[in-house]
Amino acid sequence: MQKLAYPLILLFMSLFNNPNRIPENYGLKIAGGLIAFFLLMKLVGLVHHYELRFLNVIIQVGGIYFALKKFKQTHEDHMNYFRALITGVATGAIASGVFALFLFTYFSLDAALMQGIIDNEPMGRYLNPYIAAFMVALEGLFSGLLFTFIIINYVDTDDVNDPQGETY
C-alpha cells in the first residue's frame, strides 16, 4: 500500500507544480469550483433554478484567466497567441470534462434530481444521465473556447511579427 501511495503523491504534486501541466492544474481547480458550487446549490435547495448556471461563467472565466496568467509567469513573461489559445481551451475542456463526469455520476445516483430535470425541461423526455452530462461537457468546451478568445484580448501576448530570441 505504501509503495503505491508515494508515486501517486508525487504525480499529484507534479501536476500542481509543473509549468507544463497548467491546463490540468487549473482545469481541475475550475472543476472543483463548479462541483462545490453545484453541491452548495443542492444543499440550500436552489439546484432547480437553472438561471444560477450563469454563475458558472464566473468560475470558468476566472480559472482560464489565471491559467493564462500563470503560463505567462512561468514562461519568462512570453506567451504566443496560439499557445494561449491552446492553454485556455485545454483548461476549459479538462474542467468541463471532469465536471460532466461528476454530473453523470450524480445524476445516476440521484434519480429524483434527474427526473426533475426531465419533467421541467422542454426536451426533457429525451434526457438521461449520459445525454445530460454530454451536453454539459459540450457546453463547457464551447464556452471555454469563447471565453479564451475574449480573455486573450485582455492578456498581453507576444507580437506575431517579433521572433523570440532575436534582438535588433
N, C-alpha and C positions, 0 to 999 in steps of 0.2 A: 504494500500500500504506500509506504513512504517513498519507494523508488518511482512510483507513478506520480505522486504529488509534486515532487521537486521539478520535473520537466514541465508540468502544467503551470506551475507558478512562474517559471522562467519565461514560458511562452506568453503568459498573461502580462507579465511585466514588460516584456519586449514589445508587446502590442501597444502599450501606452507610452513607451519611451523612444521608440524607433521613429526617426523623422520620415522614413519611407512608408510608414503604416498610418499616416494621418487619416485617410478615409475610413479605415477600420476603427481607429480610435474615436473619432468624432461621430461616425455613424452609429457606433454602439452607445455613445453618450446621448445622441439625439433619440435613439430608440428607447433608451432608459427614461428620458424625459417624457416621451409620448406614452409609454406604458404607465409611468407614475401619474400623469395627467388623466389617463383613462381610468385607472383604479381610483383616483380621487373623485372623479365624477361619478363612478359607480357607488362609492362609499357614501357620498352626500345625496345620492338619488337623482342626479342630473344626467345620467347616461343616455336617456331617451331624447334629450334636447340636442338634436344633430347640428344646430347652429353653432354650438360650442366647439365643433371641429375646427372652426376658423382659428381658434387659439393654437391649434397645432402648427399653423403657419409661423407663429412667433417662435416656437421651439425649433422648427426646421430652419428657418431663415437665420436665427441666431447661431445654430450649430454649424451651418455651412459657412457663415461669415467667419466664425472663429477658426474653422478648419483652414480656410484660405489665409487668414492672418497668421496662423501657426506655420503653415507651409512657407510663407514668405519669410518669417522669422528664422526658421531652421535652415533656409537655403540662401543665406547671406544677402537677404533683402532683394532677391531676384525671383520673379515669377512670370513666366511666359504665359501669354493669354490662353493658349491651348492647354497648357499644363494646369492652369487654374480651372479651366472648364472641366477637364478630366477629374481633378481632385474634388470639385464641388458636386459633379454628377455622381461620382462613385460614392461620396459621402451620403448623399441623398438616397441612392439606391440601396446601400447597406442598411441605412436607418429604416427605410420603408420595408425592406425585406424582412428584417428582424421583427419589426412591429407587426407586419402581416402574419408572420409565423406565430407570434404571441396571440393575435386576434383569432387565428384559426383554432388554436388550442383552447382559447377561452370560449369561443362560440360553440365548439364541440362539447365542452363541459357544461356550459350554461344554456340549456335548451330554451329556457324561458326568455332570455335576452334575444336569442336568435329568432324565436317565434314572434317576439315583439317587433323586431325589425321587419320580419316577413309581413306581419299584419299592417304595419304603418307606412311602408314604402310603396310607391306606385308600381314598381316592378318586383315587389317583394315575393310574389309567388314563384319567381324563378331563382330565388336566392337559397343558398345553403352555405355552410361554413367555408367550403372551398371557393365558391364564387365571391363571397363577401371578402375573404382575405385576399384573393387575387385582385379585386377591384381596389382595395386599399393599397396594395403593393403598386399597382399601375398608377393610381392617383399620386402616390408618394414619389414615384420615379419621375413622372412628368412635371410635378410641381417642383421637385428638386432641380430639374433641368431649367425650368423657367426662373426659379429663384437664383440659380447660379448665374444665368445670363444677366439678371438685374444686378446682382451683387458685384460681378466682375467690373461693372461700370463705375463702382464706387471704391474698389480696391485697386490701388496703383499697380499696374502690370508693366512689364518691360516693353519698350517700344519694339515693334517687329523689325524695324529697319536698323536697329543697333545690335550688331552681333556681340554676343557675350565674349569677354576675354580679350577684345581688341580695343586698343586706345589709339586716338589720333592726335 
